[in-house]
Amino acid sequence: MNWSEFFSMGGYALYVWSSFGLMALLLIANLVWTLQRKSIVTEKLKRLLKSREKRI
């Protein structure tokens, strides 16, 4: 087996590689969304703690 046969995937290369690409894109998007959401929640919690400390 050579590399061109491997990358052609027996005629199913378009389906296989687009599936891999889409899955990689979704995993990266999920990671980015989670990290952004974490920073938003962290900032909200910091503001909440500051406001509660001022009341005491």
TORKOL-4160 file (C-alpha; in steps of 0.2 Angstrom, whole numbers, padded with zeros to 4 digits, m for minus):
56
<pt num="1" X="0000" Y="0000" Z="0000"/>
<pt num="2" X="0007" Y="0017" Z="m0004"/>
<pt num="3" X="0002" Y="0034" Z="0002"/>
<pt num="4" X="m0009" Y="0039" Z="m0013"/>
<pt num="5" X="m0020" Y="0023" Z="m0010"/>
<pt num="6" X="m0021" Y="0027" Z="0008"/>
<pt num="7" X="m0027" Y="0045" Z="0005"/>
<pt num="8" X="m0039" Y="0040" Z="m0008"/>
<pt num="9" X="m0047" Y="0028" Z="0004"/>
<pt num="10" X="m0053" Y="0016" Z="m0010"/>
<pt num="11" X="m0064" Y="0029" Z="m0018"/>
<pt num="12" X="m0072" Y="0036" Z="m0002"/>
<pt num="13" X="m0059" Y="0049" Z="0001"/>
<pt num="14" X="m0071" Y="0064" Z="0000"/>
<pt num="15" X="m0083" Y="0056" Z="0012"/>
<pt num="16" X="m0070" Y="0050" Z="0024"/>
<pt num="17" X="m0059" Y="0066" Z="0024"/>
<pt num="18" X="m0074" Y="0078" Z="0025"/>
<pt num="19" X="m0081" Y="0068" Z="0040"/>
<pt num="20" X="m0064" Y="0069" Z="0049"/>
<pt num="21" X="m0063" Y="0088" Z="0045"/>
<pt num="22" X="m0080" Y="0091" Z="0051"/>
<pt num="23" X="m0077" Y="0082" Z="0067"/>
<pt num="24" X="m0061" Y="0091" Z="0070"/>
<pt num="25" X="m0070" Y="0108" Z="0067"/>
<pt num="26" X="m0084" Y="0103" Z="0079"/>
<pt num="27" X="m0072" Y="0097" Z="0093"/>
<pt num="28" X="m0062" Y="0114" Z="0091"/>
<pt num="29" X="m0078" Y="0124" Z="0091"/>
<pt num="30" X="m0083" Y="0115" Z="0107"/>
<pt num="31" X="m0067" Y="0118" Z="0116"/>
<pt num="32" X="m0067" Y="0137" Z="0111"/>
<pt num="33" X="m0085" Y="0139" Z="0116"/>
<pt num="34" X="m0082" Y="0130" Z="0133"/>
<pt num="35" X="m0067" Y="0141" Z="0137"/>
<pt num="36" X="m0076" Y="0157" Z="0132"/>
<pt num="37" X="m0091" Y="0152" Z="0143"/>
<pt num="38" X="m0079" Y="0148" Z="0158"/>
<pt num="39" X="m0071" Y="0165" Z="0157"/>
<pt num="40" X="m0088" Y="0173" Z="0156"/>
<pt num="41" X="m0095" Y="0163" Z="0171"/>
<pt num="42" X="m0078" Y="0167" Z="0181"/>
<pt num="43" X="m0080" Y="0186" Z="0178"/>
<pt num="44" X="m0098" Y="0185" Z="0184"/>
<pt num="45" X="m0094" Y="0176" Z="0200"/>
<pt num="46" X="m0080" Y="0188" Z="0203"/>
<pt num="47" X="m0092" Y="0203" Z="0202"/>
<pt num="48" X="m0105" Y="0194" Z="0213"/>
<pt num="49" X="m0092" Y="0191" Z="0226"/>
<pt num="50" X="m0086" Y="0209" Z="0226"/>
<pt num="51" X="m0104" Y="0215" Z="0227"/>
<pt num="52" X="m0107" Y="0203" Z="0242"/>
<pt num="53" X="m0091" Y="0209" Z="0251"/>
<pt num="54" X="m0096" Y="0227" Z="0249"/>
<pt num="55" X="m0112" Y="0223" Z="0258"/>
<pt num="56" X="m0104" Y="0216" Z="0273"/>
